């Protein structure tokens, strides 16, 4: 998948040649559900704890960086490119970001409730406790590959 994208978009790859391969969420079921929202169109943002990147030994994404999003079974499905990034706390999320995440009813209340549940779960798996003071990477992205799904 990456080779095909790189051949079709050499300038974008030259600008940011590194990429990650990952899936959304913390389970195969959640990965498939969130990837479905990306493929069907409403999901164009995601949020993850800074601590989760550190725990995985990964650098924070940067504008222009790419990631190959996989389904729950680990099969690559789409190439995403980061177009906007910021770091903040859960209190800095807003209605526009919740809408762009494309989940549930797309409201900030739903976003906050479900992300608190998710981060409580993922922090417990890392041996920590989620706090409203934890730093979060708020990321907006575009689907750039395959062509039939690209924005």
Backbone bond lengths (Angstrom), bond angles and torsions (degrees), N, CA, C in turn:
res aa  C-N    CA-C-N  psi(-1)  N-CA   C-N-CA  omega(-1)  CA-C   N-CA-C  phi
1 X - - - 1.448 - - 1.525 110.57 -
2 X 1.338 116.62 -47.02 1.456 119.78 -178.70 1.529 111.04 -62.71
3 X 1.315 117.62 -42.57 1.466 121.00 -179.24 1.525 111.01 -61.01
4 X 1.314 117.54 -40.54 1.463 121.03 178.58 1.525 110.73 -65.46
5 X 1.320 116.84 -44.10 1.459 120.87 178.59 1.531 109.93 -63.32
6 X 1.320 116.66 -46.77 1.464 120.93 -178.28 1.527 111.72 -60.75
7 X 1.318 117.11 -39.52 1.460 120.30 178.13 1.524 111.63 -65.66
8 X 1.314 117.28 -35.89 1.462 121.81 -178.25 1.530 112.74 -81.55
9 X 1.346 117.09 -25.73 1.474 121.70 -175.46 1.526 110.94 -133.95
10 X 1.333 117.60 62.50 1.474 119.65 -175.36 1.526 113.64 -62.50
11 X 1.312 118.96 -33.91 1.465 120.13 -178.88 1.529 111.23 -65.90
12 X 1.322 117.29 -41.25 1.465 120.93 178.95 1.524 110.56 -65.00
13 X 1.301 116.60 -37.66 1.463 120.65 179.99 1.527 110.42 -73.14
14 X 1.334 117.56 -38.59 1.469 119.40 175.87 1.529 110.59 -61.43
15 X 1.338 116.66 -38.27 1.467 120.82 -179.31 1.522 111.60 -65.86
16 X 1.314 116.63 -31.63 1.464 120.92 -179.12 1.532 108.14 -153.38
17 X 1.328 117.69 85.02 1.465 120.83 -173.52 1.524 115.16 -74.47
18 X 1.313 117.29 -19.26 1.466 119.65 -179.01 1.521 110.24 -79.37
19 X 1.315 115.50 149.67 1.462 120.72 175.60 1.519 108.70 -149.73
20 X 1.321 115.26 159.67 1.457 121.17 175.17 1.517 108.38 -115.18
21 X 1.313 115.14 160.36 1.457 122.47 175.88 1.518 105.76 -123.17
22 X 1.317 116.86 117.77 1.456 120.25 -175.67 1.519 110.85 -157.39
23 X 1.298 114.71 177.51 1.459 120.29 176.29 1.517 108.14 -129.23
24 X 1.310 115.14 161.21 1.457 121.10 175.36 1.522 109.35 -75.80
25 X 1.338 116.24 152.42 1.458 121.37 169.49 1.510 114.78 75.09
26 X 1.333 113.90 -171.33 1.464 120.73 -176.40 1.524 112.56 -121.68
27 X 1.326 117.06 17.51 1.465 120.93 175.89 1.521 108.19 -153.03
28 X 1.317 115.39 161.09 1.467 120.14 178.26 1.529 110.66 -61.57
29 X 1.319 116.44 -39.84 1.458 120.53 -178.36 1.530 111.20 -65.14
30 X 1.323 116.26 -44.85 1.463 119.85 179.74 1.525 110.18 -67.53
31 X 1.329 117.33 -39.30 1.467 120.39 177.39 1.518 110.60 -57.97
32 X 1.316 116.74 -46.33 1.469 120.23 -179.91 1.522 111.54 -64.52
33 X 1.320 117.22 -41.83 1.472 120.36 -179.15 1.528 110.76 -64.50
34 X 1.329 117.58 -45.41 1.458 120.22 -178.04 1.524 111.34 -71.28
35 X 1.313 117.37 -38.64 1.458 120.14 175.99 1.531 110.38 -62.05
36 X 1.313 116.66 -37.45 1.462 120.16 175.99 1.516 111.62 -59.00
37 X 1.333 117.00 -38.74 1.468 120.60 177.64 1.524 111.74 -67.52
38 X 1.323 116.55 -32.08 1.465 120.06 176.10 1.528 109.53 -69.19
39 X 1.318 116.47 -49.15 1.464 121.02 -176.80 1.520 111.26 -65.53
40 X 1.319 117.43 -37.61 1.463 121.12 -179.61 1.526 112.84 -80.48
41 X 1.329 117.57 -11.80 1.447 119.36 170.57 1.502 121.12 116.44
42 X 1.337 122.21 -34.05 1.459 116.53 -171.72 1.538 114.74 -75.03
43 X 1.311 119.06 -24.08 1.464 120.81 -175.21 1.525 110.58 -89.57
44 X 1.331 115.05 112.27 1.453 121.08 177.07 1.527 111.00 -133.01
45 X 1.329 115.72 24.82 1.462 120.92 177.36 1.522 108.53 -153.26
46 X 1.318 114.62 159.11 1.453 121.13 176.23 1.519 108.26 -153.17
47 X 1.308 116.42 162.96 1.463 121.58 -179.76 1.519 108.60 -140.21
48 X 1.321 115.94 139.18 1.463 120.80 178.75 1.520 108.95 -145.60
49 X 1.306 115.91 149.22 1.457 120.78 178.33 1.517 110.91 -67.82
50 X 1.328 116.15 139.10 1.458 120.98 174.17 1.529 108.84 -56.58
51 X 1.319 116.76 -39.06 1.473 121.26 -179.29 1.524 112.27 -61.79
52 X 1.318 117.73 -30.05 1.467 120.38 179.15 1.525 110.69 -68.63
53 X 1.328 117.05 -38.97 1.468 119.80 175.50 1.525 109.45 -63.02
54 X 1.336 116.55 -45.85 1.462 120.66 -179.71 1.520 111.00 -61.76
55 X 1.325 117.58 -43.25 1.468 121.22 -178.93 1.532 111.49 -63.31
56 X 1.337 116.40 -31.71 1.468 120.84 179.63 1.528 111.90 -86.66
57 X 1.344 117.06 -2.53 1.457 120.68 -178.67 1.517 113.12 71.80
58 X 1.343 116.45 25.64 1.461 121.82 -177.74 1.526 110.64 -107.81
59 X 1.315 114.71 145.27 1.458 120.56 173.03 1.531 108.45 -73.13
60 X 1.313 115.41 157.02 1.460 119.35 174.09 1.525 108.57 -67.10
61 X 1.333 117.02 148.73 1.463 118.54 176.45 1.523 110.20 -65.20
62 X 1.320 115.59 164.04 1.459 120.66 175.02 1.524 108.29 -132.04
63 X 1.305 116.04 159.05 1.452 119.69 178.14 1.524 108.12 -59.09
64 X 1.328 115.29 130.82 1.453 121.37 -178.06 1.509 113.78 95.71
65 X 1.341 117.20 -12.20 1.464 119.60 -179.82 1.525 109.96 -73.34
66 X 1.313 114.74 157.85 1.459 122.18 -177.41 1.517 110.22 -116.46
67 X 1.320 114.51 153.12 1.459 119.10 167.18 1.505 109.68 -145.97
68 X 1.305 113.40 143.14 1.453 120.58 177.35 1.516 106.32 -93.40
69 X 1.320 115.99 115.95 1.464 120.91 -179.52 1.527 108.58 -89.92
70 X 1.316 114.36 127.77 1.463 121.52 -178.40 1.520 110.38 -104.93
71 X 1.318 114.48 159.77 1.459 119.15 174.19 1.529 109.08 -81.20
72 X 1.311 116.23 -177.99 1.457 121.08 -176.58 1.515 114.20 -61.59
73 X 1.329 117.37 -24.64 1.469 121.70 178.33 1.526 112.15 -87.85
74 X 1.329 116.83 -3.27 1.456 120.78 178.65 1.517 114.92 93.20
75 X 1.328 118.03 6.81 1.465 121.33 179.16 1.529 109.92 -81.45
76 X 1.333 118.39 130.82 1.466 120.33 178.40 1.521 110.95 -66.01
77 X 1.336 115.22 135.85 1.473 119.26 -176.67 1.524 112.91 -123.51
78 X 1.340 117.99 -40.05 1.463 120.88 -178.44 1.526 109.52 -146.37
79 X 1.345 114.63 154.23 1.459 121.06 170.72 1.522 106.92 -103.67
80 X 1.320 115.34 128.79 1.460 122.54 179.38 1.522 108.55 -111.88
81 X 1.325 115.89 149.50 1.464 120.41 176.36 1.520 108.78 -127.47
82 X 1.321 116.34 127.77 1.463 121.94 179.94 1.524 109.88 -69.35
83 X 1.328 116.08 128.70 1.459 120.63 179.94 1.528 112.80 -117.09
84 X 1.328 116.77 -14.92 1.463 120.16 177.94 1.519 108.16 -155.73
85 X 1.315 115.68 133.97 1.463 121.45 179.49 1.517 109.45 -139.80
86 X 1.316 114.56 144.40 1.464 120.02 170.32 1.516 107.82 -154.20
87 X 1.310 116.03 158.02 1.459 121.94 176.45 1.519 107.56 -113.32
88 X 1.332 115.44 134.64 1.458 120.85 178.55 1.510 108.98 -161.07
89 X 1.304 116.32 -170.75 1.465 121.94 176.14 1.526 108.50 -105.19
90 X 1.309 116.42 173.51 1.460 120.17 -179.54 1.531 111.54 -59.18
91 X 1.327 116.91 -29.46 1.465 120.77 179.61 1.526 112.59 -68.29
92 X 1.340 117.32 -16.90 1.467 119.63 -178.27 1.527 112.57 -92.86
93 X 1.321 117.47 -1.18 1.470 119.82 174.36 1.524 108.08 -67.41
94 X 1.319 116.13 147.96 1.462 119.44 179.06 1.530 110.38 -131.68
95 X 1.323 114.54 173.22 1.470 120.52 -177.96 1.527 111.85 -57.48
96 X 1.317 117.35 -39.56 1.471 120.44 -177.97 1.520 110.70 -63.87
97 X 1.331 116.95 -41.37 1.461 118.99 179.45 1.530 110.30 -67.68
98 X 1.315 117.13 -44.15 1.469 120.55 178.26 1.524 110.15 -57.85
99 X 1.304 117.07 -41.79 1.463 121.46 178.71 1.532 110.38 -62.05
100 X 1.331 116.31 -44.58 1.461 120.70 -178.07 1.533 112.74 -68.35
101 X 1.330 117.17 -24.68 1.471 118.89 175.21 1.522 110.77 -68.14
102 X 1.322 117.66 -25.49 1.458 121.59 171.14 1.517 116.00 72.32
103 X 1.312 118.57 17.35 1.463 121.28 -175.60 1.526 111.58 -102.95
104 X 1.327 115.71 157.06 1.467 123.19 177.64 1.527 109.82 49.45
105 X 1.352 116.85 -130.35 1.465 119.26 179.94 1.531 111.75 -92.05
106 X 1.331 116.28 6.97 1.466 125.26 175.84 1.533 113.35 69.41
107 X 1.323 117.58 13.91 1.468 120.70 179.10 1.526 110.17 -88.18
108 X 1.321 115.75 159.59 1.456 120.79 176.79 1.525 110.68 -65.15
109 X 1.319 117.98 -37.70 1.467 120.75 179.58 1.524 110.66 -61.44
110 X 1.313 117.03 -45.83 1.461 121.49 178.30 1.531 110.57 -65.26
111 X 1.328 116.50 -44.21 1.464 121.07 179.00 1.525 110.18 -57.10
112 X 1.319 116.67 -49.38 1.470 120.98 -178.39 1.524 111.50 -62.14
113 X 1.316 117.22 -46.50 1.463 121.40 -179.59 1.528 111.30 -60.06
114 X 1.323 116.75 -50.20 1.464 120.11 -175.75 1.524 112.65 -71.67
115 X 1.321 118.01 -35.00 1.460 119.38 177.89 1.530 111.50 -72.17
116 X 1.315 117.86 -35.14 1.478 119.09 173.44 1.526 109.76 -59.78
117 X 1.324 117.37 -43.43 1.476 120.84 178.12 1.523 110.65 -61.27
118 X 1.328 115.49 -46.91 1.462 120.52 -179.05 1.526 110.97 -61.73
119 X 1.343 117.27 -49.72 1.456 119.71 -177.61 1.521 112.50 -70.58
120 X 1.296 118.82 -29.53 1.469 120.59 172.96 1.523 109.28 -61.59
121 X 1.323 116.41 -43.81 1.463 122.78 179.43 1.535 111.47 -66.28
122 X 1.335 116.78 -47.46 1.466 119.01 -176.21 1.529 111.74 -72.48
123 X 1.330 117.33 -33.36 1.471 118.99 175.26 1.517 110.56 -65.95
124 X 1.322 117.07 -41.35 1.470 119.99 177.46 1.531 110.22 -59.02
125 X 1.322 116.85 -40.09 1.471 120.45 178.68 1.528 111.51 -65.93
126 X 1.348 117.43 -26.30 1.473 121.49 177.03 1.526 111.67 -89.31
127 X 1.347 116.60 -2.77 1.463 120.24 -179.24 1.514 113.55 82.23
128 X 1.333 117.23 21.64 1.459 121.49 178.61 1.526 109.26 -126.29
129 X 1.310 115.48 -176.72 1.460 122.03 179.26 1.522 108.88 -124.31
130 X 1.316 116.89 133.51 1.462 120.37 177.78 1.523 110.08 -68.05
131 X 1.319 115.13 139.53 1.455 122.41 177.40 1.530 108.89 -131.96
132 X 1.316 116.92 147.73 1.454 120.86 175.87 1.529 112.24 -62.09
133 X 1.331 117.12 -14.85 1.462 121.59 178.32 1.524 113.01 -88.47
134 X 1.339 117.88 -7.16 1.464 120.64 179.96 1.522 110.28 -62.87
135 X 1.342 115.10 141.13 1.460 119.50 177.78 1.522 110.34 -79.21
136 X 1.318 114.75 140.58 1.464 123.36 -177.68 1.520 107.94 -125.00
137 X 1.335 115.92 139.10 1.462 121.12 170.91 1.525 107.09 -91.81
138 X 1.321 116.32 116.82 1.462 123.18 175.91 1.529 106.24 -96.80
139 X 1.322 116.46 119.32 1.462 120.94 -173.95 1.525 111.12 -126.60
140 X 1.308 115.43 131.79 1.464 121.26 168.49 1.524 106.68 -107.48
141 X 1.324 115.66 145.00 1.463 119.95 -175.88 1.519 110.62 -141.47
142 X 1.315 114.09 166.24 1.457 122.35 171.65 1.520 108.07 -118.11
143 X 1.313 116.50 149.70 1.457 121.40 169.35 1.528 105.93 -85.15
144 X 1.346 116.55 122.39 1.464 119.99 -176.72 1.529 113.65 -114.82
145 X 1.323 117.49 -10.22 1.471 121.03 179.95 1.502 109.41 -158.69
146 X 1.288 121.46 143.22 1.471 129.34 2.37 1.528 111.61 -75.91
147 X 1.321 116.47 163.29 1.468 120.23 -174.44 1.523 114.34 -54.77
148 X 1.305 117.84 -36.29 1.465 119.66 -177.39 1.535 112.62 -70.54
149 X 1.320 117.67 -14.19 1.463 121.14 178.38 1.529 112.59 -111.20
150 X 1.328 117.16 -9.37 1.467 121.47 -173.52 1.525 111.19 -65.14
151 X 1.324 113.92 145.32 1.474 121.51 177.53 1.518 110.28 -66.72
